[in-house]
Amino acid sequence: YKGILEIPKINVKRGFLDVKSKYNNVDYNVTVINGSTMPDEDNNNLILASHSGYCSVCYFHDLYKIELNDIAIIYYKGYKYTYKVVNIYEVLKTGQVSIYRNYNKNTLTLITCTRNSDTKQTVYILELDKKEKN
């Protein structure tokens, strides 16, 4: 894996692959979305997506339980990046997602289908709270 995503509140700890890997796909893994930038870049936005239903690859099944100020952690290149949720919003499921974030901050964006909806996705915006050597 290129890095690891951990969301303590919902007991998720899952690796993610390089964006170019054939297994960087929601049908196999938590997926790095094209256009993402990694946590070690200035003003980055790492965008991860996963299924949220009831399947063996539905790693974001309980993501709906996440609330403002909850945390997610990215382990990447020997560092632990801790992010806090600052915004949660829904968008129509069209194949494209508008990401509303502060471009002067390092962010993590999590995307999954909205619980009990066939037409919407939920977007979670998290901002970097701290970075420490792992």
SULCORFEN-V218926 format. One record per backbone hydrogen bond with DSSP energy under -0.5 kcal/mol. CO is the residue of the C=O (numbers start at 1). NH is the residue of the N-H. Records with the same first field share a line. If there is no record, write none. Layout:
BEGIN
CO = NH  NH
END
This chain:
BEGIN
3 = 16
4 = 75
5 = 14
6 = 73
7 = 10  12
8 = 11
11 = 13
12 = 7
14 = 5
15 = 30
16 = 2  3
18 = 21
21 = 24
23 = 25
25 = 28  29
30 = 17
31 = 33  49
33 = 36
38 = 41
41 = 44
44 = 107
45 = 37  47
46 = 48  109
47 = 33
48 = 111
49 = 31
51 = 60
53 = 55
55 = 58
57 = 51  59
58 = 61
60 = 63
62 = 65
63 = 66
67 = 70
70 = 85
72 = 83
73 = 6
74 = 76  81
75 = 4
76 = 79
78 = 134
79 = 76  81
80 = 82  132
81 = 74  83
82 = 129  130
83 = 72
84 = 127
85 = 69
87 = 125
89 = 123
91 = 121
92 = 94
96 = 94
97 = 99
98 = 100
99 = 101
101 = 103
102 = 105
106 = 128
107 = 46
108 = 126
109 = 48
110 = 124
111 = 50
112 = 122
114 = 117
119 = 93
120 = 114
121 = 91
122 = 112
123 = 89  125
124 = 110  126
125 = 86  87
126 = 108
127 = 84
130 = 82
132 = 80
END
